[in-house]
Amino acid sequence: MRIQQSSTEEVKQTITTILSDVKSYPTSLNYAVNYCRAALSMSGHELHTQTLYILNNITHWRHPEAKNIRMVLKNFKA
């Protein structure tokens, strides 16, 4: 089974979904919000590095799409 790499567009869409969960900002998304905002203006290796920061900071985030979002971020390679 081959895992498909995520595209820059997919990553930015998932980041937008994270940012849309405003009610979780003060709790589970705390630092991730700033990392997500910065990531929207990045690309390539810089974006890949930022996705690692985002992943590390959304471990306690509960959202209907959280599992899929984590998968997209994990599968992004610059």
N, C-alpha and C positions, 0 to 999 in steps of 0.2 A: 504494500500500500504506500503510495507516494503522497506526501503532504504538499499541497500547492502553496507556493509562496504568495504572500499578500502584496498587493501593489500599493504604491504611495497613495493613490486615490482611495483605496479601501481603508487604509490606516487613517487618513484624514477624516473620512466619514465616521469611523468608529470614535475618533477623538471628539468629533462634533456631538455624537450621542452621549459621550461621557459628560461633556460640558452642558448638555441640555438637562441633566439631572441636578438642577439647582438645589433641590431640597436636601441633597446629600453633601453639599459643599462643606458645611461646618463639621460633619462627622466623618464618614468613610472616605470622602474625596479630598479632604483637607489640602495637603500639599500637591496632590495630583492635578488640581485645577490650574495652578501656575505652570506646571510642566506641559499640560495639554495646550494651554494658550500659546506658549512659546513654540510648541511643535508645529502649529498650523503654518508658521512661516519658514519651516525648515524643509530640507530634502536630503536625499542620499544618506551618507554615513552619519551626518549630524542628526537626522530624523531617527535613524536606527538607534543611536545612543539614547536619544530622548525617549523612545518607546520603552527602553529598559527601565528608565526612571519612572515612567508612567505605570508600567506593570508592577513595579515594586510598591507603588503607592496606592494601588487599587485592590490589594489583596482582600480587604474586608468589605469591599463595595458589593452590595446586593442590588441587583437590577435584573429585570427579565432577560436582557441581552448581555449581561456580564460575562457569561461563559463564552459566547461567540466573540465578544469584543476581545477578551483575553487571547483567544485563539488567533484572531487576526493579527494582533500586536506581536504575539510570539512567532508567527510565521513570516514576519517582515524581515527581509535581509536587504541591505543596501548594496 
